[in-house]
Amino acid sequence: MFGRLYEMKNRVTVTIAQREYTLISEEGESYVEKVASYVNGQIQETMRNAGVSAVDSAVLAAANIADSYFKEMEASERLRRQLKEALDESAQMKADLSEAKREIFRLSSKK
């Protein structure tokens, strides 16, 4: 999202922990602002709850965000596996149904 200057197009100025940052991103302004707002909220919440400096809050917020990210990635992978299993089961049922129809046709043709 942010970085690699040669690919980026949008420059968006945001405020995080009472400091202004200009972020360069391929994403639109509203998305960048949403991300910055989320990060700022996490830092502010950590400052309130832990009573630590802005720098320490930023580190703790980053750790919390990373924790959420990895948990969501695991949940996403579980859903992918479940979807694959359901699709495999559906394909097997379709094959079984097709075989059953052929057998019914074969048996009805013998009469």
Rosetta constraint file for C-alpha pairs under 8 A:
AtomPair CA 1 CA 25 HARMONIC 5.71 0.50
AtomPair CA 1 CA 26 HARMONIC 6.41 0.50
AtomPair CA 1 CA 27 HARMONIC 6.83 0.50
AtomPair CA 2 CA 8 HARMONIC 7.92 0.50
AtomPair CA 2 CA 23 HARMONIC 6.96 0.50
AtomPair CA 2 CA 24 HARMONIC 5.94 0.50
AtomPair CA 2 CA 25 HARMONIC 4.94 0.50
AtomPair CA 2 CA 26 HARMONIC 7.48 0.50
AtomPair CA 3 CA 8 HARMONIC 7.53 0.50
AtomPair CA 3 CA 24 HARMONIC 6.81 0.50
AtomPair CA 3 CA 25 HARMONIC 7.03 0.50
AtomPair CA 4 CA 8 HARMONIC 6.68 0.50
AtomPair CA 5 CA 24 HARMONIC 7.39 0.50
AtomPair CA 7 CA 26 HARMONIC 7.29 0.50
AtomPair CA 8 CA 24 HARMONIC 6.22 0.50
AtomPair CA 8 CA 25 HARMONIC 5.18 0.50
AtomPair CA 8 CA 26 HARMONIC 4.91 0.50
AtomPair CA 9 CA 24 HARMONIC 6.85 0.50
AtomPair CA 9 CA 25 HARMONIC 6.10 0.50
AtomPair CA 9 CA 26 HARMONIC 5.44 0.50
AtomPair CA 10 CA 23 HARMONIC 7.92 0.50
AtomPair CA 10 CA 24 HARMONIC 5.41 0.50
AtomPair CA 10 CA 25 HARMONIC 5.17 0.50
AtomPair CA 10 CA 26 HARMONIC 5.97 0.50
AtomPair CA 10 CA 27 HARMONIC 7.00 0.50
AtomPair CA 10 CA 28 HARMONIC 6.84 0.50
AtomPair CA 10 CA 29 HARMONIC 7.15 0.50
AtomPair CA 11 CA 22 HARMONIC 6.31 0.50
AtomPair CA 11 CA 23 HARMONIC 5.56 0.50
AtomPair CA 11 CA 24 HARMONIC 4.43 0.50
AtomPair CA 11 CA 25 HARMONIC 6.50 0.50
AtomPair CA 11 CA 29 HARMONIC 7.95 0.50
AtomPair CA 12 CA 22 HARMONIC 5.41 0.50
AtomPair CA 12 CA 23 HARMONIC 5.20 0.50
AtomPair CA 12 CA 24 HARMONIC 6.38 0.50
AtomPair CA 12 CA 25 HARMONIC 7.88 0.50
AtomPair CA 12 CA 29 HARMONIC 6.14 0.50
AtomPair CA 12 CA 32 HARMONIC 7.10 0.50
AtomPair CA 12 CA 33 HARMONIC 7.71 0.50
AtomPair CA 13 CA 20 HARMONIC 6.59 0.50
AtomPair CA 13 CA 21 HARMONIC 5.49 0.50
AtomPair CA 13 CA 22 HARMONIC 4.16 0.50
AtomPair CA 13 CA 23 HARMONIC 6.16 0.50
AtomPair CA 14 CA 20 HARMONIC 5.56 0.50
AtomPair CA 14 CA 21 HARMONIC 5.38 0.50
AtomPair CA 14 CA 22 HARMONIC 6.31 0.50
AtomPair CA 14 CA 23 HARMONIC 7.43 0.50
AtomPair CA 14 CA 33 HARMONIC 6.53 0.50
AtomPair CA 14 CA 36 HARMONIC 6.55 0.50
AtomPair CA 15 CA 19 HARMONIC 5.27 0.50
AtomPair CA 15 CA 20 HARMONIC 4.39 0.50
AtomPair CA 15 CA 21 HARMONIC 6.17 0.50
AtomPair CA 15 CA 36 HARMONIC 7.29 0.50
AtomPair CA 15 CA 40 HARMONIC 7.66 0.50
AtomPair CA 16 CA 20 HARMONIC 6.42 0.50
AtomPair CA 16 CA 21 HARMONIC 7.35 0.50
AtomPair CA 16 CA 36 HARMONIC 6.54 0.50
AtomPair CA 16 CA 37 HARMONIC 7.35 0.50
AtomPair CA 16 CA 39 HARMONIC 7.15 0.50
AtomPair CA 16 CA 40 HARMONIC 4.84 0.50
AtomPair CA 17 CA 40 HARMONIC 5.82 0.50
AtomPair CA 17 CA 43 HARMONIC 6.82 0.50
AtomPair CA 17 CA 44 HARMONIC 6.96 0.50
AtomPair CA 17 CA 54 HARMONIC 6.83 0.50
AtomPair CA 23 CA 32 HARMONIC 7.87 0.50
AtomPair CA 25 CA 32 HARMONIC 7.58 0.50
AtomPair CA 27 CA 31 HARMONIC 6.36 0.50
AtomPair CA 27 CA 32 HARMONIC 6.59 0.50
AtomPair CA 28 CA 32 HARMONIC 6.40 0.50
AtomPair CA 29 CA 33 HARMONIC 6.10 0.50
AtomPair CA 30 CA 34 HARMONIC 6.10 0.50
AtomPair CA 31 CA 35 HARMONIC 6.26 0.50
AtomPair CA 32 CA 36 HARMONIC 6.14 0.50
AtomPair CA 33 CA 37 HARMONIC 5.94 0.50
AtomPair CA 34 CA 38 HARMONIC 6.20 0.50
AtomPair CA 35 CA 39 HARMONIC 6.27 0.50
AtomPair CA 36 CA 40 HARMONIC 5.98 0.50
AtomPair CA 37 CA 41 HARMONIC 6.01 0.50
AtomPair CA 38 CA 42 HARMONIC 6.21 0.50
AtomPair CA 39 CA 43 HARMONIC 6.24 0.50
AtomPair CA 39 CA 61 HARMONIC 7.46 0.50
AtomPair CA 40 CA 44 HARMONIC 6.07 0.50
AtomPair CA 41 CA 45 HARMONIC 5.98 0.50
AtomPair CA 42 CA 46 HARMONIC 6.13 0.50
AtomPair CA 42 CA 61 HARMONIC 5.49 0.50
AtomPair CA 43 CA 47 HARMONIC 6.13 0.50
AtomPair CA 43 CA 54 HARMONIC 7.25 0.50
AtomPair CA 43 CA 57 HARMONIC 5.31 0.50
AtomPair CA 43 CA 58 HARMONIC 5.41 0.50
AtomPair CA 43 CA 60 HARMONIC 7.76 0.50
AtomPair CA 43 CA 61 HARMONIC 5.39 0.50
AtomPair CA 44 CA 48 HARMONIC 6.23 0.50
AtomPair CA 44 CA 57 HARMONIC 7.55 0.50
AtomPair CA 45 CA 49 HARMONIC 6.05 0.50
AtomPair CA 46 CA 50 HARMONIC 5.55 0.50
AtomPair CA 46 CA 51 HARMONIC 7.41 0.50
AtomPair CA 46 CA 52 HARMONIC 7.71 0.50
AtomPair CA 46 CA 57 HARMONIC 5.41 0.50
AtomPair CA 46 CA 60 HARMONIC 7.01 0.50
AtomPair CA 46 CA 61 HARMONIC 6.48 0.50
AtomPair CA 47 CA 51 HARMONIC 5.06 0.50
AtomPair CA 47 CA 52 HARMONIC 5.44 0.50
AtomPair CA 47 CA 53 HARMONIC 6.67 0.50
AtomPair CA 47 CA 54 HARMONIC 6.68 0.50
AtomPair CA 47 CA 57 HARMONIC 5.48 0.50
AtomPair CA 48 CA 52 HARMONIC 7.92 0.50
AtomPair CA 50 CA 57 HARMONIC 7.86 0.50
AtomPair CA 52 CA 56 HARMONIC 6.03 0.50
AtomPair CA 52 CA 57 HARMONIC 6.14 0.50
AtomPair CA 53 CA 57 HARMONIC 5.97 0.50
AtomPair CA 54 CA 58 HARMONIC 6.01 0.50
AtomPair CA 55 CA 59 HARMONIC 6.42 0.50
AtomPair CA 56 CA 60 HARMONIC 6.17 0.50
AtomPair CA 57 CA 61 HARMONIC 5.82 0.50
AtomPair CA 58 CA 62 HARMONIC 6.00 0.50
AtomPair CA 59 CA 63 HARMONIC 6.24 0.50
AtomPair CA 60 CA 64 HARMONIC 6.18 0.50
AtomPair CA 61 CA 65 HARMONIC 6.03 0.50
AtomPair CA 62 CA 66 HARMONIC 6.02 0.50
AtomPair CA 63 CA 67 HARMONIC 6.08 0.50
AtomPair CA 64 CA 68 HARMONIC 6.26 0.50
AtomPair CA 65 CA 69 HARMONIC 6.09 0.50
AtomPair CA 66 CA 70 HARMONIC 6.18 0.50
AtomPair CA 67 CA 71 HARMONIC 6.23 0.50
AtomPair CA 68 CA 72 HARMONIC 6.10 0.50
AtomPair CA 69 CA 73 HARMONIC 6.16 0.50
AtomPair CA 70 CA 74 HARMONIC 6.22 0.50
AtomPair CA 71 CA 75 HARMONIC 6.23 0.50
AtomPair CA 72 CA 76 HARMONIC 5.98 0.50
AtomPair CA 73 CA 77 HARMONIC 6.15 0.50
AtomPair CA 74 CA 78 HARMONIC 6.23 0.50
AtomPair CA 75 CA 79 HARMONIC 6.27 0.50
AtomPair CA 76 CA 80 HARMONIC 6.21 0.50
AtomPair CA 77 CA 81 HARMONIC 6.23 0.50
AtomPair CA 78 CA 82 HARMONIC 6.19 0.50
AtomPair CA 79 CA 83 HARMONIC 6.00 0.50
AtomPair CA 80 CA 84 HARMONIC 6.09 0.50
AtomPair CA 81 CA 85 HARMONIC 6.13 0.50
AtomPair CA 82 CA 86 HARMONIC 6.14 0.50
AtomPair CA 83 CA 87 HARMONIC 6.09 0.50
AtomPair CA 84 CA 88 HARMONIC 6.03 0.50
AtomPair CA 85 CA 89 HARMONIC 6.06 0.50
AtomPair CA 86 CA 90 HARMONIC 6.02 0.50
AtomPair CA 87 CA 91 HARMONIC 6.11 0.50
AtomPair CA 88 CA 92 HARMONIC 6.22 0.50
AtomPair CA 89 CA 93 HARMONIC 6.12 0.50
AtomPair CA 90 CA 94 HARMONIC 6.10 0.50
AtomPair CA 91 CA 95 HARMONIC 6.21 0.50
AtomPair CA 92 CA 96 HARMONIC 6.08 0.50
AtomPair CA 93 CA 97 HARMONIC 6.01 0.50
AtomPair CA 94 CA 98 HARMONIC 6.13 0.50
AtomPair CA 95 CA 99 HARMONIC 6.17 0.50
AtomPair CA 96 CA 100 HARMONIC 6.11 0.50
AtomPair CA 97 CA 101 HARMONIC 6.15 0.50
AtomPair CA 98 CA 102 HARMONIC 6.29 0.50
AtomPair CA 99 CA 103 HARMONIC 6.20 0.50
AtomPair CA 100 CA 104 HARMONIC 6.13 0.50
AtomPair CA 101 CA 105 HARMONIC 6.11 0.50
AtomPair CA 102 CA 106 HARMONIC 6.04 0.50
AtomPair CA 103 CA 107 HARMONIC 6.06 0.50
AtomPair CA 104 CA 108 HARMONIC 6.00 0.50
AtomPair CA 105 CA 109 HARMONIC 6.03 0.50
AtomPair CA 106 CA 110 HARMONIC 6.59 0.50
AtomPair CA 107 CA 111 HARMONIC 7.26 0.50
